[in-house]
Amino acid sequence: KNEVEQSPQNLTAQEGEFITINCSYSVGISALHWLQQHPGGGIVSLFMLSSGKKKHGRLIATINIQEKHSSLHITASHPRDSAVYICAVRPYYKLIFGTGTRLQVFP
Amino acid sequence: GAVVSQHPSRVICKSGTSVKIECRSLDFQATTMFWYRQFPKQSLMLMATSNEGSKATYEQGVEKDKFLINHASLTLSTLTVTSAHPEDSSFYICSARDTRDTEAFFGQGTRLTVV
């Protein structure tokens, strides 16, 4: 069993839909990252969380440390949100990555 | 926000040659840099961790003589793929952590093709 599990693996949506991507992990962590990887390969760090909730534009990330679970929400999704979203947890100095959620938003 | 510049973005080389990939932190000092490899449709796999001024720590199964890592300054780390083979073809990406250790910043990645 992977230490970081993401669901769903693939997700398609119509423009404007509310999207949720989930991440569960099985290790103790000091932080959790949500990353976005576009088709070209470059990775952008969206959030780093250690507790609670963060919001940036249409993106919201939450984490429940007790339940070892985090969610990434995208409100009013847009085709430019199409990317792979990766959850990564940090038990100590290095990151452990989930396998990613491939999101496609259609106009 | 902080920027990590990785160069080159794409490289094609012949088997047996060496390729150097650079990772620079442009507006912060990176005490620690990480090098990852990513196979198609798979997640990132940590290859090694480098700390400025000291030897890199390689993950199990990664050949340190093949993947040479140098972190000579707080803003630059390099990965050299020596005697490249077609099976080394992959996407390589670096990540840097600042001295406050509050975030992880990623380079744009390098797609290496060995022919």
Chai-1 contact restraints between the chains, C-beta under 6 A:
chainA,res_idxA,chainB,res_idxB,connection_type,confidence,min_distance_angstrom,max_distance_angstrom,comment,restraint_id
A,G41,B,F91,contact,1.0,0.0,6.0,A-B,restraint_1
A,G41,B,G109,contact,1.0,0.0,6.0,A-B,restraint_2
A,G42,B,Q108,contact,1.0,0.0,6.0,A-B,restraint_3
A,G42,B,G109,contact,1.0,0.0,6.0,A-B,restraint_4
A,I43,B,F106,contact,1.0,0.0,6.0,A-B,restraint_5
A,S45,B,A104,contact,1.0,0.0,6.0,A-B,restraint_6
A,M48,B,E103,contact,1.0,0.0,6.0,A-B,restraint_7
A,K94,B,L46,contact,1.0,0.0,6.0,A-B,restraint_8
A,F97,B,S43,contact,1.0,0.0,6.0,A-B,restraint_9
A,F97,B,L44,contact,1.0,0.0,6.0,A-B,restraint_10
A,T99,B,S43,contact,1.0,0.0,6.0,A-B,restraint_11
A,G100,B,S43,contact,1.0,0.0,6.0,A-B,restraint_12
